[in-house]
Amino acid sequence: MISVTSTSSSDSRTVLQILKDSNQKPISQCEKGFCGECRLKLKKGTVDYINDPIGFTRKGEILPCICKPVGDIEVEVTCI
């Protein structure tokens, strides 16, 4: 489980970028919300999508490449 915190309300980074900036190496490919390869389980908190997700997600999953955290969130990350 990894906690993700945006540094400020004006932080424009996606959840995926915040993870990468924190030296995590989550699995990802297109980084545009199409493939669904980067999907993660959102364990706590909420996110706002920048674009409507096209990639497949199940209930409780997010596409971190196209969403930003709303405050603190907790995600289950699969790293490479």
N, CA and C atoms as an extended XYZ file, in Angstrom:
240
Properties=species:S:1:pos:R:3:atomname:S:1:resname:S:1:resid:I:1 pbc="F F F"
N         0.847       -1.167        0.000 N   MET     1
C         0.000        0.000        0.000 CA  MET     1
C         0.901        1.241        0.000 C   MET     1
N         0.572        2.207       -0.820 N   ILE     2
C         1.345        3.438       -0.905 CA  ILE     2
C         0.410        4.619       -0.748 C   ILE     2
N         0.803        5.555        0.085 N   SER     3
C         0.044        6.793        0.236 CA  SER     3
C         0.557        7.810       -0.760 C   SER     3
N        -0.352        8.552       -1.349 N   VAL     4
C        -0.003        9.583       -2.328 CA  VAL     4
C        -0.577       10.896       -1.834 C   VAL     4
N         0.267       11.913       -1.819 N   THR     5
C        -0.160       13.241       -1.407 CA  THR     5
C         0.275       14.240       -2.455 C   THR     5
N        -0.652       15.046       -2.944 N   SER     6
C        -0.241       16.125       -3.829 CA  SER     6
C         0.329       17.219       -2.934 C   SER     6
N         1.321       17.921       -3.444 N   THR     7
C         2.010       18.904       -2.616 CA  THR     7
C         1.189       20.161       -2.370 C   THR     7
N         0.224       20.432       -3.239 N   SER     8
C        -0.645       21.594       -3.048 CA  SER     8
C        -1.874       21.445       -3.927 C   SER     8
N        -2.856       22.271       -3.694 N   SER     9
C        -4.071       22.192       -4.509 CA  SER     9
C        -3.797       22.593       -5.953 C   SER     9
N        -2.699       23.283       -6.208 N   SER    10
C        -2.366       23.681       -7.577 CA  SER    10
C        -1.425       22.675       -8.252 C   SER    10
N        -1.143       21.554       -7.580 N   ASP    11
C        -0.274       20.514       -8.138 CA  ASP    11
C        -0.968       19.905       -9.352 C   ASP    11
N        -0.357       19.991      -10.513 N   SER    12
C        -0.991       19.516      -11.738 CA  SER    12
C        -0.562       18.100      -12.116 C   SER    12
N         0.254       17.460      -11.282 N   ARG    13
C         0.739       16.118      -11.605 CA  ARG    13
C        -0.356       15.065      -11.420 C   ARG    13
N        -0.306       14.050      -12.276 N   THR    14
C        -1.217       12.918      -12.138 CA  THR    14
C        -0.716       12.017      -11.015 C   THR    14
N        -1.574       11.110      -10.595 N   VAL    15
C        -1.170       10.128       -9.578 CA  VAL    15
C         0.038        9.345      -10.081 C   VAL    15
N         0.038        8.961      -11.349 N   LEU    16
C         1.162        8.219      -11.925 CA  LEU    16
C         2.452        9.025      -11.835 C   LEU    16
N         2.395       10.306      -12.170 N   GLN    17
C         3.596       11.132      -12.125 CA  GLN    17
C         4.087       11.307      -10.691 C   GLN    17
N         3.185       11.476       -9.748 N   ILE    18
C         3.579       11.597       -8.339 CA  ILE    18
C         4.284       10.317       -7.887 C   ILE    18
N         3.745        9.158       -8.284 N   LEU    19
C         4.388        7.888       -7.932 CA  LEU    19
C         5.788        7.798       -8.529 C   LEU    19
N         5.911        8.148       -9.803 N   LYS    20
C         7.230        8.111      -10.457 CA  LYS    20
C         8.202        9.088       -9.798 C   LYS    20
N         7.714       10.275       -9.441 N   ASP    21
C         8.567       11.268       -8.778 CA  ASP    21
C         9.004       10.806       -7.391 C   ASP    21
N         8.282        9.823       -6.828 N   SER    22
C         8.597        9.275       -5.508 CA  SER    22
C         9.427        7.995       -5.628 C   SER    22
N        10.042        7.796       -6.788 N   ASN    23
C        10.892        6.643       -7.067 CA  ASN    23
C        10.151        5.313       -7.065 C   ASN    23
N         8.845        5.339       -7.285 N   GLN    24
C         8.076        4.120       -7.507 CA  GLN    24
C         8.124        3.855       -9.009 C   GLN    24
N         8.011        2.611       -9.396 N   LYS    25
C         8.011        2.267      -10.815 CA  LYS    25
C         6.764        1.457      -11.142 C   LYS    25
N         5.598        2.125      -11.102 N   PRO    26
C         4.373        1.397      -11.410 CA  PRO    26
C         4.339        0.980      -12.873 C   PRO    26
N         3.645       -0.110      -13.137 N   ILE    27
C         3.486       -0.578      -14.511 CA  ILE    27
C         2.625        0.434      -15.268 C   ILE    27
N         3.088        0.827      -16.449 N   SER    28
C         2.310        1.752      -17.287 CA  SER    28
C         2.769        1.608      -18.729 C   SER    28
N         1.919        2.053      -19.660 N   GLN    29
C         2.280        2.022      -21.075 CA  GLN    29
C         1.933        3.336      -21.744 C   GLN    29
N         0.673        3.505      -22.144 N   CYS    30
C         0.316        4.639      -22.996 CA  CYS    30
C         0.302        5.974      -22.249 C   CYS    30
N        -0.017        5.948      -20.972 N   GLU    31
C        -0.109        7.145      -20.118 CA  GLU    31
C        -1.126        8.167      -20.627 C   GLU    31
N        -2.149        7.678      -21.330 N   LYS    32
C        -3.209        8.551      -21.841 CA  LYS    32
C        -4.604        8.042      -21.483 C   LYS    32
N        -4.679        6.957      -20.685 N   GLY    33
C        -5.974        6.429      -20.260 CA  GLY    33
C        -6.626        5.469      -21.226 C   GLY    33
N        -5.892        5.046      -22.281 N   PHE    34
C        -6.473        4.157      -23.282 CA  PHE    34
C        -6.294        2.676      -22.948 C   PHE    34
N        -5.100        2.295      -22.538 N   CYS    35
C        -4.785        0.870      -22.445 CA  CYS    35
C        -5.213        0.214      -21.128 C   CYS    35
N        -5.263        0.956      -20.055 N   GLY    36
C        -5.635        0.390      -18.763 CA  GLY    36
C        -4.514       -0.357      -18.068 C   GLY    36
N        -3.341       -0.371      -18.644 N   GLU    37
C        -2.201       -1.107      -18.083 CA  GLU    37
C        -1.801       -0.601      -16.697 C   GLU    37
N        -1.967        0.668      -16.433 N   CYS    38
C        -1.507        1.270      -15.175 CA  CYS    38
C        -2.536        1.199      -14.043 C   CYS    38
N        -3.698        0.617      -14.287 N   ARG    39
C        -4.771        0.697      -13.287 CA  ARG    39
C        -4.312        0.206      -11.918 C   ARG    39
N        -4.810        0.895      -10.906 N   LEU    40
C        -4.477        0.612       -9.509 CA  LEU    40
C        -5.745        0.518       -8.689 C   LEU    40
N        -5.647       -0.166       -7.569 N   LYS    41
C        -6.763       -0.200       -6.624 CA  LYS    41
C        -6.672        1.026       -5.736 C   LYS    41
N        -7.742        1.787       -5.691 N   LEU    42
C        -7.837        2.944       -4.807 CA  LEU    42
C        -8.389        2.451       -3.477 C   LEU    42
N        -7.562        2.475       -2.446 N   LYS    43
C        -7.946        1.955       -1.147 CA  LYS    43
C        -8.574        3.007       -0.246 C   LYS    43
N        -8.173        4.265       -0.457 N   LYS    44
C        -8.666        5.336        0.400 CA  LYS    44
C        -8.581        6.658       -0.353 C   LYS    44
N        -9.591        7.505       -0.185 N   GLY    45
C        -9.588        8.827       -0.798 CA  GLY    45
C       -10.325        8.862       -2.124 C   GLY    45
N       -10.191       10.003       -2.796 N   THR    46
C       -10.849       10.196       -4.093 CA  THR    46
C        -9.890       10.858       -5.065 C   THR    46
N       -10.229       10.718       -6.343 N   VAL    47
C        -9.432       11.330       -7.407 CA  VAL    47
C       -10.360       12.088       -8.351 C   VAL    47
N        -9.788       13.032       -9.067 N   ASP    48
C       -10.484       13.735      -10.146 CA  ASP    48
C        -9.817       13.345      -11.449 C   ASP    48
N       -10.624       12.950      -12.424 N   TYR    49
C       -10.079       12.602      -13.740 CA  TYR    49
C        -9.886       13.853      -14.583 C   TYR    49
N        -8.751       13.912      -15.268 N   ILE    50
C        -8.444       14.993      -16.198 CA  ILE    50
C        -9.235       14.771      -17.485 C   ILE    50
N        -9.302       13.512      -17.929 N   ASN    51
C       -10.053       13.082      -19.108 CA  ASN    51
C       -10.912       11.895      -18.698 C   ASN    51
N       -11.966       11.636      -19.449 N   ASP    52
C       -12.767       10.449      -19.183 CA  ASP    52
C       -11.927        9.209      -19.470 C   ASP    52
N       -11.906        8.244      -18.544 N   PRO    53
C       -11.119        7.031      -18.776 CA  PRO    53
C       -11.727        6.163      -19.873 C   PRO    53
N       -10.881        5.679      -20.760 N   ILE    54
C       -11.295        4.781      -21.824 CA  ILE    54
C       -10.852        3.356      -21.491 C   ILE    54
N        -9.684        3.225      -20.862 N   GLY    55
C        -9.175        1.913      -20.474 CA  GLY    55
C       -10.093        1.250      -19.464 C   GLY    55
N       -10.072       -0.078      -19.457 N   PHE    56
C       -10.941       -0.866      -18.592 CA  PHE    56
C       -10.545       -0.705      -17.123 C   PHE    56
N       -11.526       -0.478      -16.265 N   THR    57
C       -11.322       -0.490      -14.814 CA  THR    57
C       -12.491       -1.215      -14.163 C   THR    57
N       -12.190       -1.836      -13.046 N   ARG    58
C       -13.227       -2.451      -12.229 CA  ARG    58
C       -13.599       -1.483      -11.119 C   ARG    58
N       -14.667       -1.800      -10.416 N   LYS    59
C       -15.076       -0.981       -9.284 CA  LYS    59
C       -13.916       -0.896       -8.283 C   LYS    59
N       -13.625        0.318       -7.847 N   GLY    60
C       -12.546        0.530       -6.889 CA  GLY    60
C       -11.174        0.715       -7.507 C   GLY    60
N       -11.094        0.703       -8.848 N   GLU    61
C        -9.822        0.905       -9.533 CA  GLU    61
C        -9.791        2.287      -10.190 C   GLU    61
N        -8.579        2.793      -10.375 N   ILE    62
C        -8.381        4.074      -11.053 CA  ILE    62
C        -7.325        3.921      -12.138 C   ILE    62
N        -7.320        4.854      -13.059 N   LEU    63
C        -6.247        4.961      -14.052 CA  LEU    63
C        -5.378        6.147      -13.616 C   LEU    63
N        -4.263        5.886      -12.941 N   PRO    64
C        -3.464        6.959      -12.369 CA  PRO    64
C        -2.810        7.883      -13.391 C   PRO    64
N        -2.772        7.460      -14.642 N   CYS    65
C        -2.145        8.294      -15.667 CA  CYS    65
C        -2.992        9.501      -16.038 C   CYS    65
N        -4.301        9.455      -15.712 N   ILE    66
C        -5.171       10.566      -16.118 CA  ILE    66
C        -6.009       11.109      -14.962 C   ILE    66
N        -5.542       10.898      -13.742 N   CYS    67
C        -6.277       11.460      -12.606 CA  CYS    67
C        -5.331       12.098      -11.610 C   CYS    67
N        -5.882       12.999      -10.836 N   LYS    68
C        -5.131       13.697       -9.794 CA  LYS    68
C        -5.783       13.396       -8.448 C   LYS    68
N        -4.964       13.294       -7.394 N   PRO    69
C        -5.551       13.034       -6.081 CA  PRO    69
C        -6.302       14.248       -5.558 C   PRO    69
N        -7.391       13.983       -4.855 N   VAL    70
C        -8.114       15.030       -4.142 CA  VAL    70
C        -7.705       14.847       -2.682 C   VAL    70
N        -6.704       15.583       -2.260 N   GLY    71
C        -6.147       15.381       -0.922 CA  GLY    71
C        -5.296       14.118       -0.897 C   GLY    71
N        -5.233       13.479        0.262 N   ASP    72
C        -4.438       12.265        0.419 CA  ASP    72
C        -5.227       11.054       -0.061 C   ASP    72
N        -4.525       10.174       -0.777 N   ILE    73
C        -5.141        8.916       -1.201 CA  ILE    73
C        -4.194        7.777       -0.857 C   ILE    73
N        -4.731        6.574       -0.878 N   GLU    74
C        -3.930        5.367       -0.680 CA  GLU    74
C        -4.253        4.415       -1.811 C   GLU    74
N        -3.198        3.916       -2.463 N   VAL    75
C        -3.380        3.008       -3.598 CA  VAL    75
C        -2.538        1.761       -3.405 C   VAL    75
N        -2.990        0.686       -4.044 N   GLU    76
C        -2.215       -0.563       -4.075 CA  GLU    76
C        -1.473       -0.582       -5.396 C   GLU    76
N        -0.147       -0.575       -5.334 N   VAL    77
C         0.668       -0.415       -6.540 CA  VAL    77
C         1.397       -1.714       -6.889 C   VAL    77
N         1.355       -2.070       -8.179 N   THR    78
C         2.169       -3.140       -8.704 CA  THR    78
C         3.333       -2.484       -9.440 C   THR    78
N         4.548       -2.741       -8.951 N   CYS    79
C         5.727       -2.105       -9.546 CA  CYS    79
C         6.491       -3.111      -10.396 C   CYS    79
N         7.248       -2.557      -11.356 N   ILE    80
C         8.086       -3.413      -12.202 CA  ILE    80
C         9.465       -3.504      -11.619 C   ILE    80
